[in-house]
Amino acid sequence: MASNPATILGVPRPAWATDDVVMLQDMATRFMTEEILPHYEDFEKAEIFDRSTWEKAGAAGLLCASMPEEYGGSGGTYAHESAIIEAIGHVGVDGFGIPLHNSIVAPYIQHYGSEEQKQRWLPKLASGELIGAIAMTEPGAGSDLQGVKTSARKDGNHYVLNGSKTFITNGQLANLIVVVTKTDPSAGAKGTSLIVVETDDADGFERGRNLDKVGLKSNDTSELFFNEVRVPTANLLGHEEGLGFVQLMQQLPQERLQIGGAAIAMIERALAVTIDYVKERKAFGKAVIEFQNTQFKLAELKTEATVGRTFYNFCVGEHVEGRLTPELASMAKYWLSDLQGKIVDECLQLHGGYGYMNEYPIARMFRDARVQRIYGGTNEIMKLLIARSL
Ligand SMILES: Cc1cc2nc3c(=O)[nH]c(=O)nc-3n(C[C@H](O)[C@H](O)[C@H](O)COP(=O)(O)OP(=O)(O)OC[C@H]3O[C@@H](n4cnc5c(N)ncnc54)[C@H](O)[C@@H]3O)c2cc1C
């Protein structure tokens, strides 16, 4: 029987993994296995998911799991979002952009939206009628978000947006985009505001290329262009302009923890498929697992993965209790994604030449893992943030 990524490490269940979190993870794993996996190869080739899959995820209760029930969510916590992220990683459908939709985009609306905005957008995000994206990065501003140039000029009861964004996850499918803009370009970080663009009727909004990436092929990471796009001033997030940078700083830790969650889930899957492989594969008349090198290597990897899982579980516990600090979130993002890169690479090596063949899951993991050290703030930026606490 194939090894199960969810139990491969044997780390005891943390307190935050309550019965309903475990049930959600089981349900999400079934959904990913039955509804996504059979089509995943097609999505990878098309470099995009289809919208109906998002709606199915909404109907199954997998969108906005941590949003309040009064806005169509399931009323859970980050622990529930973690259950979904882990299911995605364990099944190996890593390009499905729902973690960003659920635990990055929706929280901006939950925390900073007016009552009217929450009622208007959250139920549709929960059903999949709206697909969310967050547009921070620009061709000239990635790590240094203060360098954002997209402007939002006030004109009566509208903002007029001009600028371009790149590398935007869910960029082709998204129809609700939180855009990082400058409402006062002369005021630096204090002139930054988050404005929600409903793209369906937005004149002057254009989607650029669906970018050709090394991995996460099935995600529609894209360029976006705003040319005199008129957006009602009522779409500003927060009670006044200029709060965007603070809002980003408050929400980025959860995004970073989520990247750590995706990392540990893929690590567990990489170990599971590799242990199965080396038990099957023969060389010099014996199974590859019988070589002492294989055993020592896997013993090291399992130890490191166990340390990583324990650390991730600790960080989620801190977050659920409202104690996740920016430095701890940065540590989780940087250290777990570095560990993911290392473990996936070593696991590929244990597959020999087959590991380099795309038909073996470890090959796709190798491609998909690489970006984890880059997005959500590069690991170098994570170290700068950690160093601030020294
Ligand atoms: C697949 C994918 C999906 C993405 N999804 C989104 C999304 O949904 N929304 C969004 O807004 N963005 C998204 N991004 C963008 C991502 O967050 C940025 O690529 C990332 O923040 C780095 O910015 P950059 O690419 O401009 O690199 P740069 O900022 O140009 O960095 C280049 C190099 O310089 C280093 N560096 C920069 N500044 C410093 C410093 N002060 N000290 C030391 N080293 C430094 C970096 O670590 C890096 O190694 C995505 C990117 C990818 C690849």
The ligand as an SDF file (V2000), in Angstrom:
LIG
                    3D

 53 58  0  0  0  0  0  0  0  0999 V2000
    4.7640   32.1540   -9.3400 C   0  0  0  0  0  0  0  0  0  0  0  0
    4.7110   33.4960   -8.6840 C   0  0  0  0  0  0  0  0  0  0  0  0
    3.5160   33.9250   -8.1260 C   0  0  0  0  0  0  0  0  0  0  0  0
    3.4370   35.1970   -7.5650 C   0  0  0  0  0  0  0  0  0  0  0  0
    2.2240   35.6540   -7.0890 N   0  0  0  0  0  0  0  0  0  0  0  0
    2.1010   36.9520   -6.7400 C   0  0  0  0  0  0  0  0  0  0  0  0
    0.8200   37.5170   -6.4380 C   0  0  0  0  0  0  0  0  0  0  0  0
   -0.2080   36.8290   -6.4490 O   0  0  0  0  0  0  0  0  0  0  0  0
    0.7590   38.8430   -6.1410 N   0  0  0  0  0  0  0  0  0  0  0  0
    1.8490   39.6450   -6.1230 C   0  0  0  0  0  0  0  0  0  0  0  0
    1.7110   40.8190   -5.8600 O   0  0  0  0  0  0  0  0  0  0  0  0
    3.0810   39.1410   -6.3860 N   0  0  0  0  0  0  0  0  0  0  0  0
    3.2330   37.8260   -6.7000 C   0  0  0  0  0  0  0  0  0  0  0  0
    4.4740   37.3180   -7.0010 N   0  0  0  0  0  0  0  0  0  0  0  0
    5.6400   38.1890   -6.9550 C   0  0  0  0  0  0  0  0  0  0  0  0
    6.6210   37.8770   -5.8460 C   0  0  0  0  0  0  0  0  0  0  0  0
    6.0880   38.1940   -4.5910 O   0  0  0  0  0  0  0  0  0  0  0  0
    7.9270   38.6500   -6.1660 C   0  0  0  0  0  0  0  0  0  0  0  0
    8.5000   38.0140   -7.2870 O   0  0  0  0  0  0  0  0  0  0  0  0
    8.8960   38.6540   -5.0040 C   0  0  0  0  0  0  0  0  0  0  0  0
    8.4110   39.4240   -3.9490 O   0  0  0  0  0  0  0  0  0  0  0  0
   10.2690   39.1830   -5.4230 C   0  0  0  0  0  0  0  0  0  0  0  0
   10.1870   40.3840   -6.1360 O   0  0  0  0  0  0  0  0  0  0  0  0
   10.9740   40.5270   -7.5260 P   0  0  0  0  0  0  0  0  0  0  0  0
   10.6090   39.3750   -8.3560 O   0  0  0  0  0  0  0  0  0  0  0  0
   10.7280   41.8850   -8.0720 O   0  0  0  0  0  0  0  0  0  0  0  0
   12.5010   40.3800   -7.1480 O   0  0  0  0  0  0  0  0  0  0  0  0
   13.5060   41.5480   -6.7280 P   0  0  0  0  0  0  0  0  0  0  0  0
   12.8900   42.3750   -5.6640 O   0  0  0  0  0  0  0  0  0  0  0  0
   13.9800   42.2250   -7.9500 O   0  0  0  0  0  0  0  0  0  0  0  0
   14.7000   40.7120   -6.1040 O   0  0  0  0  0  0  0  0  0  0  0  0
   15.8020   40.1780   -6.8610 C   0  0  0  0  0  0  0  0  0  0  0  0
   16.7920   39.5620   -5.8730 C   0  0  0  0  0  0  0  0  0  0  0  0
   17.3050   40.5820   -5.0180 O   0  0  0  0  0  0  0  0  0  0  0  0
   17.1330   40.2140   -3.6760 C   0  0  0  0  0  0  0  0  0  0  0  0
   16.8760   41.3970   -2.8580 N   0  0  0  0  0  0  0  0  0  0  0  0
   15.9930   42.3980   -3.1000 C   0  0  0  0  0  0  0  0  0  0  0  0
   16.0480   43.3060   -2.1280 N   0  0  0  0  0  0  0  0  0  0  0  0
   16.9790   42.8770   -1.2460 C   0  0  0  0  0  0  0  0  0  0  0  0
   17.5220   43.3900   -0.0170 C   0  0  0  0  0  0  0  0  0  0  0  0
   17.0540   44.5150    0.5170 N   0  0  0  0  0  0  0  0  0  0  0  0
   18.4810   42.6780    0.5940 N   0  0  0  0  0  0  0  0  0  0  0  0
   18.9470   41.5230    0.0710 C   0  0  0  0  0  0  0  0  0  0  0  0
   18.4970   40.9920   -1.0720 N   0  0  0  0  0  0  0  0  0  0  0  0
   17.5290   41.6670   -1.7260 C   0  0  0  0  0  0  0  0  0  0  0  0
   15.9410   39.2920   -3.6760 C   0  0  0  0  0  0  0  0  0  0  0  0
   15.9110   38.4700   -2.5150 O   0  0  0  0  0  0  0  0  0  0  0  0
   16.1600   38.5080   -4.9500 C   0  0  0  0  0  0  0  0  0  0  0  0
   17.0510   37.4690   -4.7170 O   0  0  0  0  0  0  0  0  0  0  0  0
    4.5810   36.0300   -7.5220 C   0  0  0  0  0  0  0  0  0  0  0  0
    5.7910   35.5710   -8.0490 C   0  0  0  0  0  0  0  0  0  0  0  0
    5.8630   34.3350   -8.6380 C   0  0  0  0  0  0  0  0  0  0  0  0
    7.1700   33.9190   -9.2510 C   0  0  0  0  0  0  0  0  0  0  0  0
  1  2  1  0
  2  3  1  0
  2 52  2  0
  3  4  2  0
  4  5  1  0
  4 50  1  0
  5  6  2  0
  6  7  1  0
  6 13  1  0
  7  8  2  0
  7  9  1  0
  9 10  1  0
 10 11  2  0
 10 12  1  0
 12 13  2  0
 13 14  1  0
 14 15  1  0
 14 50  1  0
 15 16  1  0
 16 17  1  0
 16 18  1  0
 18 19  1  0
 18 20  1  0
 20 21  1  0
 20 22  1  0
 22 23  1  0
 23 24  1  0
 24 25  2  0
 24 26  1  0
 24 27  1  0
 27 28  1  0
 28 29  2  0
 28 30  1  0
 28 31  1  0
 31 32  1  0
 32 33  1  0
 33 34  1  0
 33 48  1  0
 34 35  1  0
 35 36  1  0
 35 46  1  0
 36 37  1  0
 36 45  1  0
 37 38  2  0
 38 39  1  0
 39 40  1  0
 39 45  2  0
 40 41  1  0
 40 42  2  0
 42 43  1  0
 43 44  2  0
 44 45  1  0
 46 47  1  0
 46 48  1  0
 48 49  1  0
 50 51  2  0
 51 52  1  0
 52 53  1  0
M  END
$$$$
